[in-house]
Amino acid sequence: MPKPKSRSFAVIGLGTFGTTVASELARFGNHVLGIDTVEKNVTRVAETLAEAVIVDGRDEQALREAGLASYDVVVVAIGEELEANILCTMNAKLLGVPTVWVKAMNRTHHRILTKLGADRVIQPEQEIGRHIAQMLHNPLVRDYVSLGNGFHVVDFRVPESLNGKRVESAGFAEEFDLRALGLMRGTEFLSCETGAAELQVDDKLLLLGRRENLRRFADGL
């Protein structure tokens, strides 16, 4: 498999969230610029990122001089200061950055950022909270990924009630309108394409479907 092409990222706001995003992007081999107004935040990531500078993101000219316009993606990770968050977003768009992701604090803030042209608005605390709640609600759910338009891929732990059943006879498609994508048994991947695979307790079962159907299936286990 070819290695993904690295891109250049600038992260404005080096609190816990911004530092985590910037550090992980750098670990993946990308060129990352970290920006913050607080010296200790910049110093903390200076050896991890390609560049780290003390710049006020509210100042368009300062961002221009920092070379922000040359980056592929800007992540505005400022959390508490609404004005700074909005001005940084505006400046990134004015400088012509192709893709701008922004952290939002609430729904109203989310709507404002969307109208400003942010390409993706994220609310990390809410998203992680929903993720954790789903897994706490049903211990058989190991993890899940939203694909948009109401569709999710969910990683279920196969329970005793499904042990020994073939995929085609488990009723995923007929009863719940779900598609079995595959099974992970230890480090082995088993295809569910023909429906002949036999389920075993503690297999990781990957199911694709709408959220309400996945929930109905999970709640019935």
Secondary structure as UniProt FT lines:
FT   STRAND          8..12
FT   HELIX           16..27
FT   TURN            28..29
FT   STRAND          31..36
FT   HELIX           39..45
FT   TURN            46..48
FT   STRAND          51..54
FT   TURN            57..58
FT   HELIX           60..65
FT   TURN            66..67
FT   HELIX           68..70
FT   STRAND          73..76
FT   HELIX           82..94
FT   TURN            95..96
FT   STRAND          99..103
FT   HELIX           107..115
FT   TURN            116..117
FT   STRAND          120..122
FT   HELIX           124..137
FT   TURN            139..140
FT   STRAND          141..148
FT   TURN            149..150
FT   STRAND          151..157
FT   HELIX           160..162
FT   TURN            163..164
FT   HELIX           167..169
FT   TURN            170..171
FT   HELIX           172..176
FT   STRAND          179..185
FT   TURN            186..187
FT   STRAND          188..191
FT   TURN            201..202
FT   STRAND          204..210
FT   HELIX           211..219
//
